[in-house]
Amino acid sequence: MSDIGVCLSFIHAGFGVTLLSLTLAAMNAHLPQPMPYTVETDMPFNFIGMGTVLIGIGRQLYILHLKILLMDEMKDDEIMEAQDES
């Protein structure tokens, strides 16, 4: 279960970085004199945030896949035991 917690931490961190970047860009758009560095840093922070979200989702899917394989293997073992008893 702690692995899922790590995945959720990645997802939350990614959303946080993305939302912070978008918020700063929106605030900068409403200033009378926009700061020039915001345009140059907004896109990389969006990519970092979305990349972190995708890493978290990918890790979570990988863990779920491993759990399905483990459950399938356990079912196969139970079937083999039932055939041996017959």
CYANA upper distance limits for C-alpha pairs under 8 A (distance plus 0.5 A):
  1 MET  CA      5 GLY  CA      7.09
  2 SER  CA      6 VAL  CA      6.85
  3 ASP  CA      7 CYS  CA      6.89
  3 ASP  CA     60 GLN  CA      8.48
  3 ASP  CA     63 ILE  CA      8.21
  4 ILE  CA      8 LEU  CA      6.69
  4 ILE  CA     60 GLN  CA      6.73
  4 ILE  CA     63 ILE  CA      8.21
  5 GLY  CA      9 SER  CA      6.65
  6 VAL  CA     10 PHE  CA      6.87
  6 VAL  CA     56 GLY  CA      8.36
  7 CYS  CA     11 ILE  CA      6.83
  7 CYS  CA     55 ILE  CA      8.43
  7 CYS  CA     56 GLY  CA      5.02
  7 CYS  CA     57 ILE  CA      7.37
  7 CYS  CA     59 ARG  CA      6.74
  7 CYS  CA     60 GLN  CA      6.32
  8 LEU  CA     12 HIS  CA      6.54
  8 LEU  CA     56 GLY  CA      6.96
  9 SER  CA     13 ALA  CA      6.49
  9 SER  CA     56 GLY  CA      8.13
 10 PHE  CA     14 GLY  CA      6.58
 10 PHE  CA     52 THR  CA      6.42
 10 PHE  CA     53 VAL  CA      6.66
 10 PHE  CA     55 ILE  CA      7.63
 10 PHE  CA     56 GLY  CA      5.43
 11 ILE  CA     15 PHE  CA      6.72
 11 ILE  CA     52 THR  CA      6.94
 11 ILE  CA     53 VAL  CA      4.89
 11 ILE  CA     54 LEU  CA      8.02
 11 ILE  CA     55 ILE  CA      8.26
 11 ILE  CA     56 GLY  CA      5.63
 11 ILE  CA     57 ILE  CA      7.50
 12 HIS  CA     16 GLY  CA      6.55
 12 HIS  CA     53 VAL  CA      7.94
 13 ALA  CA     17 VAL  CA      6.71
 13 ALA  CA     49 GLY  CA      7.86
 13 ALA  CA     52 THR  CA      7.72
 13 ALA  CA     53 VAL  CA      8.09
 14 GLY  CA     18 THR  CA      6.68
 14 GLY  CA     48 ILE  CA      7.74
 14 GLY  CA     49 GLY  CA      4.53
 14 GLY  CA     50 MET  CA      6.42
 14 GLY  CA     51 GLY  CA      7.74
 14 GLY  CA     52 THR  CA      5.29
 14 GLY  CA     53 VAL  CA      5.32
 15 PHE  CA     19 LEU  CA      6.46
 15 PHE  CA     49 GLY  CA      6.59
 15 PHE  CA     50 MET  CA      7.75
 15 PHE  CA     53 VAL  CA      7.18
 16 GLY  CA     20 LEU  CA      6.50
 16 GLY  CA     49 GLY  CA      7.86
 17 VAL  CA     21 SER  CA      6.63
 17 VAL  CA     45 PHE  CA      7.19
 17 VAL  CA     46 ASN  CA      7.75
 17 VAL  CA     48 ILE  CA      8.03
 17 VAL  CA     49 GLY  CA      5.54
 18 THR  CA     22 LEU  CA      6.69
 18 THR  CA     45 PHE  CA      7.05
 18 THR  CA     46 ASN  CA      5.60
 18 THR  CA     48 ILE  CA      8.26
 18 THR  CA     49 GLY  CA      5.30
 18 THR  CA     50 MET  CA      7.30
 19 LEU  CA     23 THR  CA      6.44
 20 LEU  CA     24 LEU  CA      6.64
 21 SER  CA     25 ALA  CA      6.74
 21 SER  CA     42 ASP  CA      6.27
 21 SER  CA     45 PHE  CA      6.63
 21 SER  CA     46 ASN  CA      6.98
 22 LEU  CA     26 ALA  CA      6.62
 22 LEU  CA     42 ASP  CA      7.83
 22 LEU  CA     46 ASN  CA      8.27
 23 THR  CA     27 MET  CA      6.61
 24 LEU  CA     28 ASN  CA      6.52
 24 LEU  CA     38 THR  CA      8.11
 25 ALA  CA     29 ALA  CA      6.70
 25 ALA  CA     38 THR  CA      7.02
 25 ALA  CA     39 VAL  CA      8.03
 25 ALA  CA     42 ASP  CA      7.27
 26 ALA  CA     30 HIS  CA      7.23
 27 MET  CA     31 LEU  CA      7.30
 28 ASN  CA     34 PRO  CA      5.97
 28 ASN  CA     35 MET  CA      7.16
 28 ASN  CA     38 THR  CA      7.85
 29 ALA  CA     34 PRO  CA      6.76
 30 HIS  CA     34 PRO  CA      8.19
 35 MET  CA     39 VAL  CA      8.44
 36 PRO  CA     40 GLU  CA      7.80
 37 TYR  CA     41 THR  CA      6.78
 38 THR  CA     42 ASP  CA      6.23
 39 VAL  CA     43 MET  CA      7.83
 40 GLU  CA     44 PRO  CA      8.28
 41 THR  CA     45 PHE  CA      6.80
 42 ASP  CA     46 ASN  CA      6.74
 43 MET  CA     47 PHE  CA      6.78
 44 PRO  CA     48 ILE  CA      6.60
 45 PHE  CA     49 GLY  CA      6.52
 46 ASN  CA     50 MET  CA      6.58
 47 PHE  CA     51 GLY  CA      6.32
 48 ILE  CA     52 THR  CA      6.61
 49 GLY  CA     53 VAL  CA      6.82
 50 MET  CA     54 LEU  CA      6.69
 51 GLY  CA     55 ILE  CA      6.67
 52 THR  CA     56 GLY  CA      6.77
 53 VAL  CA     57 ILE  CA      6.75
 54 LEU  CA     58 GLY  CA      6.45
 55 ILE  CA     59 ARG  CA      6.60
 56 GLY  CA     60 GLN  CA      6.68
 57 ILE  CA     61 LEU  CA      6.71
 58 GLY  CA     62 TYR  CA      6.66
 59 ARG  CA     63 ILE  CA      6.71
 60 GLN  CA     64 LEU  CA      6.73
 61 LEU  CA     65 HIS  CA      6.56
 62 TYR  CA     66 LEU  CA      6.76
 63 ILE  CA     67 LYS  CA      6.79
 64 LEU  CA     68 ILE  CA      6.78
 65 HIS  CA     69 LEU  CA      6.78
 66 LEU  CA     70 LEU  CA      6.64
 67 LYS  CA     71 MET  CA      6.65
 68 ILE  CA     72 ASP  CA      6.61
 69 LEU  CA     73 GLU  CA      6.60
 70 LEU  CA     74 MET  CA      6.69
 71 MET  CA     75 LYS  CA      6.77
 72 ASP  CA     76 ASP  CA      6.76
 73 GLU  CA     77 ASP  CA      6.78
 74 MET  CA     78 GLU  CA      6.82
 75 LYS  CA     79 ILE  CA      6.75
 76 ASP  CA     80 MET  CA      6.72
 77 ASP  CA     81 GLU  CA      6.70
 78 GLU  CA     82 ALA  CA      6.70
 79 ILE  CA     83 GLN  CA      6.75
 80 MET  CA     84 ASP  CA      6.69
 81 GLU  CA     85 GLU  CA      6.78
 82 ALA  CA     86 SER  CA      6.94
